[in-house]
Amino acid sequence: MSTSERRTGHRKTVPVPIISRTRTIALPVRRFIGGRMRLLACAFLAAIGLALTARPAFAYIDPGTSQQIWSSLGPILGILLGCLSVGLFIFRAALARVIGFIRKCLGTKRRVIIAVGLFLACGLVVLGLKFAHRGHASAAFVTKEKGPTYKRVIVIGMDGLDPRIVERMMNDGQMANFAKLAREGTFSTLQTTIPPESPVAWVSAATGVNPGQHGLYDFIRRDPTNYLPDLSLLRTSKGILSGPGGQFVPATAQKAFWDILGEAGIKTTVLRWPVTFPAQPVNGRLLSGLGTPDVTGGEGRYTFFTTAPLAAGDKAPDRVVEVKWNGRAIDAELPGPEVVGWTGRKTSTVPVHLERSADGQKVALSVGKNKPVELAAGAWSEFFSVAFSCPFC
């Protein structure tokens, strides 16, 4: 008995509340789990919607893009996550209103039926949008089935070929195929550009405008930011997400004749036309020519393997690799682009293995993970792809 109970002389009954700790804790946990599951469900449905409604896109990744992507990955992810968060918030609010309306108006069974029906309807709408977009994503690359009727024309261009020499050789019977093309087609001399430089002439032939309009005057140009010479075949544009090296952009803003033909619905195939890098969308096919960077991001990079000693006056000693026979085999490395690894920047390489046959008349060449190719003396191999590893690409 307490002191107060002894003074009054009677026993006092004090009610003790019994609190179920499990029930008190379970309620907020259940609410937390339920809210979290709804959020995950919303995120899952939004991800499915984004994946199905996303339109295919075309992009080019040049040899130096790996470093640019790595340095710009943080801002890109931040922007994407911010947009996704806003989208999820709006999607969750709309979904909550729809679910509340269904619960208010219908019974349990009807709720389930309506929810399943809405989910299926949304799925059908998303799939319909997906298939509708599929036909438009590559509209710049694929010709429509029904187009204008036209005769096919082949344009053959040879850099530095003097038409006077060609005409003399055709008359002498040394170029029978060219003579046939001249008879059945059109052969005429044209005035070249001023100045008569290859990139200037090729861009003028493609666009139909003079250098004052397309902006190319030579192989090099003056960089107005620092007055230093720069290659006019390749131009870059620096932006927030382009990285320190910038992003490659077309050398001219003028339309080429294949662009005009494509807008008219006529399909064209352009093979190795100079100063067309980076390749732009075309109604047909386009393979860039002179001005396309090599695997190292430079111009005209090559590797020459030889067993002969390096000449004293070699103008490109860094591109010559001296090799030696180890029995009937040679092992070397083919240098590739510069990549970023755990230890910093380094030049990526792939192994090159050369094995000579027993009679010494043939060799088996294998580069990287490609299957060995058997070659005879003086023979050329087919083109094959070489994959360079990049830890952070």
C-alpha positions as CSV (number, residue, x, y, z in Angstrom):
1,M,0.0,0.0,0.0
2,S,1.2,3.5,-0.8
3,T,1.3,6.3,1.7
4,S,-1.9,7.9,0.4
5,E,-3.8,4.6,0.8
6,R,-2.7,4.2,4.5
7,R,-4.0,7.7,5.3
8,T,-7.5,7.1,3.9
9,G,-7.7,3.7,5.5
10,H,-9.0,1.8,2.5
11,R,-7.4,-0.1,-0.4
12,K,-7.2,1.7,-3.7
13,T,-7.4,-0.2,-6.9
14,V,-5.3,1.4,-9.6
15,P,-6.1,0.3,-13.2
16,V,-3.0,-0.5,-15.1
17,P,-3.3,-0.1,-18.9
18,I,-2.0,-3.0,-20.9
19,I,-0.3,-1.9,-24.1
20,S,0.4,-4.4,-26.9
21,R,3.8,-3.4,-28.0
22,T,3.6,-5.7,-31.0
23,R,0.4,-4.1,-32.2
24,T,1.6,-0.6,-31.5
25,I,4.8,-1.2,-33.5
26,A,3.3,-3.3,-36.2
27,L,0.9,-0.6,-37.4
28,P,3.5,1.9,-38.5
29,V,5.8,-0.8,-39.8
30,R,2.9,-2.1,-41.9
31,R,2.1,1.3,-43.1
32,F,5.8,1.8,-43.9
33,I,6.1,-1.5,-45.8
34,G,2.8,-0.9,-47.6
35,G,3.9,2.6,-48.7
36,R,7.3,1.3,-49.7
37,M,5.7,-1.5,-51.7
38,R,3.4,0.9,-53.5
39,L,6.4,3.1,-54.3
40,L,8.2,0.1,-55.7
41,A,5.2,-0.9,-57.7
42,C,4.9,2.6,-59.1
43,A,8.6,2.7,-60.0
44,F,8.3,-0.8,-61.7
45,L,5.3,0.3,-63.7
46,A,6.9,3.6,-64.7
47,A,10.1,1.8,-65.7
48,I,8.1,-0.6,-67.9
49,G,6.3,2.3,-69.5
50,L,9.5,4.2,-70.2
51,A,11.1,1.0,-71.6
52,L,8.2,0.4,-74.0
53,T,7.6,3.9,-75.1
54,A,11.2,4.9,-75.6
55,R,12.0,5.6,-79.2
56,P,15.2,4.1,-80.7
57,A,17.9,6.7,-81.3
58,F,21.0,6.8,-83.4
59,A,24.3,7.9,-82.1
60,Y,28.0,7.9,-82.9
61,I,30.7,7.2,-80.3
62,D,34.0,8.4,-81.5
63,P,37.3,6.9,-80.2
64,G,37.7,9.6,-77.5
65,T,34.2,9.4,-76.2
66,S,35.0,6.9,-73.4
67,Q,36.9,9.6,-71.4
68,Q,34.2,12.1,-72.1
69,I,31.4,9.8,-71.0
70,W,33.3,9.0,-67.8
71,S,33.8,12.6,-67.0
72,S,30.2,13.6,-67.7
73,L,28.5,10.6,-66.2
74,G,27.7,12.3,-62.9
75,P,25.7,15.2,-64.3
76,I,23.9,13.0,-66.7
77,L,22.8,10.5,-63.9
78,G,21.8,13.4,-61.7
79,I,19.6,14.9,-64.4
80,L,18.0,11.5,-65.2
81,L,17.4,10.7,-61.5
82,G,15.8,14.1,-60.9
83,C,13.5,13.7,-63.9
84,L,12.6,10.2,-62.8
85,S,11.8,11.3,-59.3
86,V,9.4,14.0,-60.5
87,G,7.8,11.5,-62.9
88,L,7.4,8.9,-60.1
89,F,5.8,11.5,-57.8
90,I,3.3,12.6,-60.4
91,F,2.6,9.0,-61.4
92,R,2.1,7.9,-57.8
93,A,-0.3,10.8,-57.1
94,A,-2.4,9.9,-60.1
95,L,-2.4,6.2,-59.3
96,A,-3.5,6.9,-55.7
97,R,-6.4,9.0,-56.9
98,V,-7.5,6.3,-59.3
99,I,-7.3,3.6,-56.6
100,G,-9.2,5.8,-54.2
101,F,-12.0,6.3,-56.7
102,I,-12.2,2.6,-57.4
103,R,-12.4,1.7,-53.6
104,K,-15.0,4.3,-53.1
105,C,-17.3,3.2,-55.8
106,L,-16.9,-0.5,-56.1
107,G,-16.7,-3.7,-54.1
108,T,-13.6,-5.8,-53.6
109,K,-14.2,-8.2,-56.5
110,R,-15.1,-5.4,-58.8
111,R,-12.0,-3.5,-57.7
112,V,-9.8,-6.3,-58.7
113,I,-11.5,-6.7,-62.1
114,I,-11.4,-3.0,-62.8
115,A,-7.7,-2.8,-61.7
116,V,-6.7,-5.7,-64.0
117,G,-8.7,-4.2,-66.8
118,L,-7.0,-0.8,-66.4
119,F,-3.6,-2.4,-66.3
120,L,-4.3,-4.4,-69.5
121,A,-5.6,-1.3,-71.2
122,C,-2.6,0.7,-70.3
123,G,-0.3,-2.1,-71.5
124,L,-2.1,-2.2,-74.8
125,V,-1.8,1.5,-75.2
126,V,1.9,1.5,-74.4
127,L,2.5,-1.4,-76.9
128,G,0.6,0.4,-79.5
129,L,2.7,3.5,-79.0
130,K,5.8,1.3,-79.1
131,F,4.9,-0.2,-82.5
132,A,3.9,3.2,-83.8
133,H,7.3,4.7,-82.9
134,R,9.2,1.7,-84.4
135,G,8.3,2.8,-87.9
136,H,9.5,6.4,-87.5
137,A,12.8,6.1,-85.6
138,S,14.8,5.1,-88.6
139,A,12.8,7.1,-91.1
140,A,16.0,9.1,-92.0
141,F,17.8,5.9,-92.9
142,V,15.1,3.8,-94.7
143,T,13.4,4.6,-97.9
144,K,9.6,4.3,-98.0
145,E,8.3,1.5,-100.1
146,K,6.2,3.7,-102.3
147,G,8.3,6.6,-103.8
148,P,8.8,8.4,-107.0
149,T,9.9,6.6,-110.1
150,Y,13.4,7.5,-111.2
151,K,16.4,6.2,-113.1
152,R,19.4,5.1,-111.2
153,V,22.5,7.3,-111.5
154,I,26.1,6.4,-110.4
155,V,28.5,9.2,-109.6
156,I,32.1,8.1,-109.5
157,G,34.7,10.5,-108.0
158,M,38.5,10.1,-107.9
159,D,40.5,12.5,-106.0
160,G,43.3,14.2,-108.0
161,L,42.4,12.5,-111.3
162,D,43.1,14.9,-114.2
163,P,40.3,14.6,-116.8
164,R,42.8,15.4,-119.6
165,I,44.9,12.3,-118.7
166,V,41.7,10.2,-118.6
167,E,40.6,11.4,-122.0
168,R,43.9,10.7,-123.5
169,M,44.1,7.2,-122.1
170,M,40.5,6.5,-123.2
171,N,41.4,7.5,-126.8
172,D,44.4,5.3,-126.6
173,G,42.3,2.3,-125.6
174,Q,43.9,2.0,-122.2
175,M,40.7,2.7,-120.2
176,A,38.0,0.7,-122.1
177,N,35.6,0.7,-119.2
178,F,35.8,4.4,-118.7
179,A,35.3,4.9,-122.5
180,K,32.1,2.8,-122.3
181,L,30.9,4.9,-119.4
182,A,31.6,8.1,-121.3
183,R,29.7,6.8,-124.4
184,E,26.7,5.5,-122.5
185,G,26.6,8.3,-119.9
186,T,28.0,11.7,-119.6
187,F,31.6,12.8,-119.7
188,S,32.6,16.5,-119.4
189,T,35.3,18.6,-117.8
190,L,34.4,21.0,-115.0
191,Q,36.2,23.9,-113.5
192,T,37.6,23.1,-110.0
193,T,37.3,25.3,-106.9
194,I,39.5,28.1,-105.8
195,P,41.6,27.1,-104.1
196,P,41.9,23.7,-105.8
197,E,42.2,21.7,-102.6
198,S,40.6,18.2,-102.1
199,P,38.3,19.0,-99.1
200,V,37.2,22.3,-100.8
201,A,36.4,20.6,-104.1
202,W,34.6,17.6,-102.6
203,V,32.3,19.8,-100.4
204,S,31.6,22.1,-103.3
205,A,30.7,19.1,-105.5
206,A,28.4,17.7,-102.8
207,T,26.7,21.0,-101.8
208,G,26.8,22.9,-105.1
209,V,28.0,26.1,-103.4
210,N,31.4,27.8,-103.3
211,P,33.9,27.9,-100.4
212,G,32.5,31.2,-99.3
213,Q,29.2,29.5,-98.5
214,H,30.2,26.1,-97.2
215,G,33.2,27.5,-95.2
216,L,36.1,25.2,-96.2
217,Y,39.1,26.8,-97.8
218,D,41.9,24.3,-97.2
219,F,42.9,21.2,-95.2
220,I,43.6,23.5,-92.2
221,R,41.8,26.5,-90.8
222,R,42.5,29.2,-88.3
223,D,41.0,28.6,-84.9
224,P,39.4,32.0,-84.0
225,T,39.8,31.4,-80.3
226,N,43.6,31.1,-80.2
227,Y,44.6,31.9,-83.9
228,L,46.3,28.4,-84.1
229,P,46.0,26.2,-87.2
230,D,43.3,23.4,-86.9
231,L,42.2,20.6,-89.2
232,S,39.2,21.8,-91.2
233,L,38.1,18.2,-92.0
234,L,37.1,17.7,-88.3
235,R,35.3,20.2,-86.2
236,T,34.3,20.0,-82.6
237,S,31.7,21.7,-80.5
238,K,32.3,22.1,-76.7
239,G,29.4,22.0,-74.3
240,I,28.5,21.1,-70.8
241,L,28.3,17.4,-71.5
242,S,30.7,17.1,-74.4
243,G,33.8,16.5,-72.3
244,P,37.2,18.2,-72.5
245,G,37.8,17.2,-76.2
246,G,34.4,18.4,-77.4
247,Q,32.0,16.6,-79.7
248,F,32.5,16.1,-83.4
249,V,30.1,18.2,-85.6
250,P,29.7,18.4,-89.4
251,A,32.3,20.5,-91.2
252,T,29.6,22.4,-93.0
253,A,26.0,23.3,-92.4
254,Q,25.1,23.2,-96.1
255,K,22.9,20.4,-97.5
256,A,24.5,17.9,-99.8
257,F,22.7,16.6,-102.9
258,W,21.9,13.3,-101.2
259,D,20.1,15.3,-98.5
260,I,17.9,17.0,-101.1
261,L,17.2,13.7,-102.8
262,G,16.3,12.1,-99.5
263,E,13.8,14.8,-98.8
264,A,12.2,14.0,-102.1
265,G,11.9,10.4,-101.2
266,I,14.8,9.2,-103.4
267,K,17.2,6.7,-101.7
268,T,20.9,7.2,-102.1
269,T,24.0,5.3,-101.2
270,V,27.1,7.3,-100.4
271,L,30.4,5.5,-100.1
272,R,33.5,7.2,-98.6
273,W,32.7,10.7,-99.8
274,P,35.3,13.0,-98.2
275,V,34.4,15.4,-95.4
276,T,31.2,13.5,-94.4
277,F,32.2,12.7,-90.8
278,P,30.4,12.5,-88.5
279,A,27.9,10.6,-90.7
280,Q,24.5,12.3,-90.7
281,P,21.1,10.7,-91.2
282,V,20.4,9.9,-94.8
283,N,17.6,8.3,-96.8
284,G,19.7,5.3,-97.6
285,R,23.3,4.5,-96.6
286,L,26.3,6.6,-96.0
287,L,29.9,5.6,-95.2
288,S,32.2,8.5,-94.3
289,G,35.5,9.0,-96.2
290,L,38.4,11.3,-95.9
291,G,38.4,13.1,-92.5
292,T,37.1,10.1,-90.5
293,P,39.3,9.7,-87.4
294,D,41.1,6.4,-86.9
295,V,40.9,4.1,-83.9
296,T,43.2,6.4,-81.9
297,G,41.1,9.5,-82.6
298,G,43.7,10.9,-85.0
299,E,44.2,11.0,-88.8
300,G,45.8,8.2,-90.7
301,R,47.2,6.2,-87.8
302,Y,48.6,2.8,-88.7
303,T,50.9,0.1,-87.3
304,F,53.6,-1.5,-89.5
305,F,55.1,-4.8,-88.2
306,T,58.4,-5.8,-89.8
307,T,61.4,-8.0,-89.1
308,A,63.6,-5.6,-91.0
309,P,65.6,-3.1,-88.9
310,L,64.2,0.4,-88.6
311,A,65.7,2.8,-91.1
312,A,67.6,5.7,-89.7
313,G,65.6,8.3,-91.6
314,D,62.1,6.8,-91.0
315,K,59.6,9.6,-90.9
316,A,57.2,7.7,-88.6
317,P,59.3,5.5,-86.2
318,D,56.5,5.4,-83.6
319,R,54.3,3.5,-86.1
320,V,56.8,0.8,-86.9
321,V,57.0,-2.3,-84.6
322,E,60.1,-4.5,-85.0
323,V,59.3,-8.2,-84.5
324,K,61.4,-11.3,-84.4
325,W,60.6,-14.9,-85.2
326,N,60.4,-17.2,-82.2
327,G,60.7,-20.5,-84.0
328,R,57.8,-20.4,-86.4
329,A,55.7,-17.8,-84.5
330,I,55.7,-14.0,-83.9
331,D,53.8,-12.5,-81.0
332,A,53.2,-8.7,-80.8
333,E,50.5,-6.2,-79.7
334,L,48.4,-3.9,-81.9
335,P,48.0,-0.5,-80.2
336,G,44.5,1.0,-80.1
337,P,42.8,4.0,-78.5
338,E,43.8,5.6,-75.2
339,V,41.5,4.4,-72.4
340,V,41.0,5.1,-68.8
341,G,41.8,2.3,-66.4
342,W,42.2,1.8,-62.7
343,T,45.8,3.1,-62.9
344,G,45.0,6.1,-65.1
345,R,45.2,6.6,-68.9
346,K,46.9,4.0,-71.0
347,T,47.0,2.8,-74.6
348,S,44.8,-0.3,-75.1
349,T,46.2,-3.2,-77.1
350,V,45.1,-6.5,-78.5
351,P,47.5,-9.5,-79.1
352,V,48.7,-10.3,-82.6
353,H,49.9,-13.9,-83.3
354,L,51.6,-14.9,-86.5
355,E,52.5,-18.6,-87.1
356,R,54.4,-19.8,-90.2
357,S,53.5,-23.0,-91.9
358,A,56.0,-25.9,-92.1
359,D,56.9,-25.2,-95.7
360,G,57.2,-21.5,-95.1
361,Q,54.8,-20.6,-97.9
362,K,51.8,-19.5,-95.7
363,V,51.1,-17.9,-92.3
364,A,48.2,-18.0,-90.0
365,L,47.3,-14.6,-88.6
366,S,45.1,-14.1,-85.5
367,V,44.3,-10.6,-84.0
368,G,42.5,-10.4,-80.7
369,K,39.7,-12.9,-80.4
370,N,39.3,-13.4,-84.1
371,K,39.8,-16.8,-85.7
372,P,43.1,-17.4,-87.4
373,V,43.3,-16.4,-91.1
374,E,45.6,-18.2,-93.4
375,L,47.4,-16.0,-95.9
376,A,49.9,-16.7,-98.7
377,A,52.8,-14.5,-99.6
378,G,51.5,-11.2,-101.0
379,A,47.9,-11.9,-100.2
380,W,45.4,-9.6,-98.4
381,S,43.1,-10.7,-95.7
382,E,39.4,-9.7,-95.5
383,F,38.4,-6.9,-93.2
384,F,37.6,-8.0,-89.6
385,S,36.6,-6.3,-86.4
386,V,39.0,-5.8,-83.5
387,A,37.6,-5.2,-80.0
388,F,39.8,-3.2,-77.5
389,S,38.9,-3.5,-73.8
390,C,38.1,-0.4,-71.8
391,P,37.4,-0.8,-68.1
392,F,35.2,2.2,-67.8
393,C,33.5,2.3,-71.3
